[in-house]
């Protein structure tokens, strides 16, 4: 039951981008087309889960035992950047097709504060390794869900008659606000 609460809570109730406002830059920047948002979502699911796994291990087996917990943010940033670079290099060698599909999104993930935020929140919430990985994957799925819904709405808005002063970013921000309000309807679910 605990994992169910983590999954539902992370995806719907406290969505990382719509209620905690982490990862807003890629949320607004990549959501222009549905295809790119799905690609970005897949890359975020993979990297966020892997980064949380690695940062949890570093926190509990390196930083805490040696009294270096104060270095958490710096170490996590370096780990995430290195991890993204390593994943990019490995994908380029092992699976060129997957690299070409995700290649453009991997560097964007390095600057996605949702990855760092979830890694830090996993430690702050005192999750175990499996709980932390479930939490990370659920947050990544929630990010992807919000991104895909937002991209679908933005593609639909391109076909609509939007007032001249509202085209582009203004209408996107209004839609993002309404989407965030709709996710608030899940408050109290778990």
N, C-alpha and C positions, 0 to 999 in steps of 0.2 A: 504494500500500500504506500510505503514511503517513496518508492521510485515513481509510482503513479502521480503522487502529489508534486514531485519535482518536475516531471515531464509536463503535466498540464499547467502547473504554475509558471514554468519557464516559457512555454510556447504561447499561452493565451493570457494569463493573469498579469504577469510582470514581463511582458515582451521587451526584450533588450533594447530595441530601437524605438518602440512607440511609447513605452512608459518610463524607461530609464535613460532614453536619449543618448545611447551609445551606438556609434556607427551611423550617425545621421548623414555624414558626408557621402559615403558610398550609397546610402539609401536614396538620397536625392540625385546623386550623380550618375548612377548606373541604371536607374529605373526608367529610362526613356523607352526601352524596348523590352519585350517579354523574353526574347532569346538571351539577351545579355544578363538580365536579372536572374534567369535560371542558371546560367553559367557561373555568375558571381555567387549565387546561393550554394551551389555545389562546392565551389572552392572554399567558401566560408565554413561549411559543414566539416570538410576534411581538415582544414588548417586549424580551426578553433578547437576541435576535438583533440587533435594531435598536440597542439600547443598547451592545452590545459593538462593533458597527461604528462608531458615533459616538465612543465613548470611545477606541477604538484610534486613530482618526484624530486626535483631540485630543491623545492622549499623544505620538504620533510627529511631529506637525506643529506643535504649539503648546508643550506642556509641556517635552519634551526639548530642542528647539532653543533655547528661552529660559531653560533651567536651572531650570525650575519643577516638576521631577518630584516634589519634596517635597509639592506641593499636590494630588497625584493623588487621594487619597481625598475631599477636600472637593469638588474639581472634578467627580469622577465622581458623587457624590451629587447635586450640583446639576444635572448633565446628565441623570441618570436621572429625577429629579423633574420637570424641565422637559420632557423627552421624553414622559413619561407624560401630563402635562397637555396638551401639544401634540397627541399622538395622540388624546386624549379629545375635544378641541375639534374636530379635523379629522373624526373619526368621527361626531360629533354633526351636523356640517353635511353631510358627503358621504354617509354611509350610516347613517341613523337606525336601520335594522333591526339592523345589526352593532353599533351603539352600544348599543342596548337589550340585545343578547345579551351583550356584553362589558362594558357600562358599569359594572356593579357590581364587576367584577373588576379593572378598571384602577387605581382608587385603592389597592387592596390590593397591587398589584405595586410601588408606590412604596416600600412598607416591606418588601418581600421581599428579604432579605439575599442570596439566591441571585443576584439580578441584579447587585448590586455585587460579590459574591464572584467570579462568573465574569468580569466585566470586569477585575478586578484580576488574577485567575489567568491570563488571556489575556496580559497584559503580563508577568507574572512568568515564564511559560513561554516568553517570547520568540517567540511565534507571529507569523507574517506575517498580513496582512489576511485572506486567504482561509482560512488555517488557523484564525485566530481566530473567524471567522464560522462555520466548520464546527464548531469546538469549542463555541461558544455555542449553536448550534442543537441539537447533540447533547446537551448538558447540559439544555437545555430539554425535549427529547424524553424524556430519562431522568427528569426531574422529573415530566413528565406521565404517563409510564408508571407510576412509583411511586405517584403520586396516584390514578390511575384504579384500579390494583390494590387499593390501600388502601381506596378508597371502595367498591369492590365487596365487599370482605371486611366492611367495617363495615355495609353494607346487609344482608348475609347474617346478620351477628351480631344485628341488630335482630329477626330472625325466630327466633333461637335462644333457648334457656333459658340465660341467663347468671346465675351467682350474684349475689344482690343487691349485695354489696359490690364486685363487679367491673364492674358496669354503667357505661357512659359512658367517662370518661377512663382509668380503670385498664385495662380490656380493650383500649382503643385503643392504649395505650402498649405493652402486651404484644404485640399484633399488629404494631405498627410494629417492635418489636425482632426478632420472628421474620421479618418481611419483610426487615429489614436483614441478618439472618443468611443468608437465602436468597440475597440478592444477593452475599454474600461467597463463595458457591460459584463465582462467575465469576472470582475472583481467580486470576491466572496465565494467564488466557485470552489476553491480549495483553501 
